[in-house]
Amino acid sequence: MSITKKATALAVGLGLVALPALTACGSSDDGGDAGGGGSRTVTLVSHNSWAVSKDVLAAFEKQSGYKVRVLKDGDAGQAVNKAILTKDNPQGDVFFGVDNTLLSRALDNDLFQSYEAKGSDLVLPEFRVDQDKHRVTPVDTGDVCVNYDKAYFSEHELAPPTSFDDLVKPAYKDLLVTENASTSSPGLGFLLGTAARYGHDGWEGYWKKLKANGVKVVDGWEQAYNEEFSGSAGGKKAKGDRPLVVSYASSPPAEVIYADPKPTSAPTGVAEGTCFRQVEYAGLLSNAKNAEGGKALLDFLLTKEFQDDMPLNMFVYPVREGAQVPKEFTEFGPAAKNPETMDPAKIAAHRDDWVKSWTSLVLR
């Protein structure tokens, strides 16, 4: 696997790798209709970490009669913003990759039309939202968490941090790198995790301590994980010098799966007391040219075949009841037992103000 693909896999499926331009892929023959309208082509717009096994996608195409065209459009935040700007003449029929940190922005801008996907009744209750209008379909979930380089902490005879409180202790000064909360999905997730942990009146005080303790902020996940983090196997040959990075609970199994030769244990670990739960959704775009194809594609995203296939392609957890979680996840990167969470309505009410305050506090 190339470094680019490995980095994308390690991005854990929530839209973390920012690229400058839209890229297209898939098995479709557009028949001259890039938007998918009036044809048997259905177009999925997503962030760069969308992935599905070829045989699983081929089975859907054969069964449904639709060819799937995929447009990958950078980081999750970038992709959502572009979809909103083009909603009157959308690039595709279905959008995949808006998560609970940005969901209200999409809904407030009428990005999606109502459609209750087949299999919605099998989505685990804790992941269901917008039940009165069914504008989005839950597809996957994952935890944003601080990851640590096991070798560093062993060599320095230092216990890795286990909580948000630990990160501001002198022992961990100048060790953490995180992503910009205004440009990066995991960066925003980490900010929301601190707001959930310390409250509306306490998170700024926490970040003042974190800044004083030498936290480093970079634009996105790829730079943080593959350039600044000392424990990454997926990036540049010259590793960074920061043994703590904001990433995902499923990054350690990705490190194992894509290593050659495979280690018997993950080289990285997760500080479970720093996790924030994200849920990722898909929706039928409001002005989709091929709405029927889009509905079929949304149905496909909730099938057991796709939900079972998804974890080892995008390194996220399924949301469908009874879907299989790979043994690599349970062995090397189990989901956090008590992650921080936040009601989408609270995120909607405070997100933009929090990001503005965070930017003023941390980046200036």
PyMOL commands that set and color helices and strands:
alter all, ss='L'
color gray80, all
select helices_A, chain A and resi 3-10+54-64+76-85+103-108+120-122+125-127+150-155+164-167+170-172+185-198+203-212+221-228+251-257+291-301+304-309+311-314+327-332+344-362
alter helices_A, ss='H'
color red, helices_A
select strands_A, chain A and resi 23-26+41-46+67-72+94-99+112-113+137-149+176-179+216-218+244-248+268-285+317-318
alter strands_A, ss='S'
color yellow, strands_A
deselect
rebuild
show_as cartoon
